[in-house]
């Protein structure tokens, strides 16, 4: 589960777990394997919402 960390400057950092990273990479690979170019991958990912879970 991801964890949001507040710092002194008010900027939030997101600490993600190994499982979260693997999940994001798998999702990216699904699009990358179906596409032939960087531009095509980029266009598909721009249309997709990707969420990181929050845990306070």
N, C-alpha and C positions, 0 to 999 in steps of 0.2 A: 504494500500500500504506500502511496506517495505521502510525503509529509511536507507541509509548507513551513518555512522558517523565515521569520521576520528579522531583518537586520536593523542596525541603528539608523540607516539612511531611509528607511521606509520601503526599501525594495524587498520583494519577497523572493525567496529561493525555493525551489522544489527539489526535495531529496526523493529520488525514486528507487524502488527496490529492483533487484535483479529480475524478478518476474515481470515487472512493468516494462523494463527495457527489452526483454526478450519478446514480450507481446507486441511492442511497437515495431521491433525489427521484423517480426513475422508478418505483421500487417503490411509493412513497406515492401517486403520481399514478394508478397502476393501481387502487388501492383507492378513491381519491377520485372517479374518474370513474364507478365502478360504484355509488357511494353517493349518497344524496340529502341527508344531514345530517351535521353534525359528530359527533353522537353515534354514528351508524352507522359512520362512518369510524373513530372511536375504538375502538369495540367490535371491529371487524375487526382493527385493528392490535394491540390488547391480546392477541388470540389468536395472533398471529404472532410468532415469534422473529426478530429482526433482529440480525445479527452484523456487527461490524467486524473485519476481519482484523488480527492483530497482527504487527508486525515489530520484532524487537529489534536 
